[in-house]
Each structure stands twice: as structure tokens, then as C-alpha cells.
Amino acid sequence: MKINWKVRIQHKPFWVSLIALLLVLANQIAGIFNVDITIYNAQITAISETVLSILGLLGIIIDPTTEGTSDS
């Protein structure tokens, strides 16, 4: 499967999902070093990370420029 990155980076959903994944990554890295960068309790943080991960996965894997789940 060949991904058309030039087309993909021009669309807002790609950037929204990439930023969401980077925020989750930053939170996980901070957790490794015992730095709490959130003001939420553990349950809300876990739920938000799960939701952001799912949205990020859908936004990056599925090409929003084509119909269905195919790639351009």
C-alpha cells in the first residue's frame, strides 16, 4: 500500500489526529519521568488518551481524500 503523503498533509483531519497523538505521547513520556503534566485524575486521563488514540488512528490510517478506506 502506497501512501500519498503530499495529499495527506494538506488536510486538516491529518493534522488534528497527528497533534492528538503527539499530546498522548508527551503525556506518556512525562509519566515515565514521574512528571504530572495533567490536572485531571487518573480515570479522566486514561479515557481521554484512549479517545485521542482511536481518533488519531482513524485520522492517520484512513485517507480522508478518498471514498471509503482506500488510498489515493
Secondary structure, 3 states (H helix, E strand, C coil): CCCCHHHHCCCHHHHHHHHHHHHHHHHHHHHHCCCCCCCCCHHHHHHHHHHHHHHHHHHHHCCCCCCCCCCC
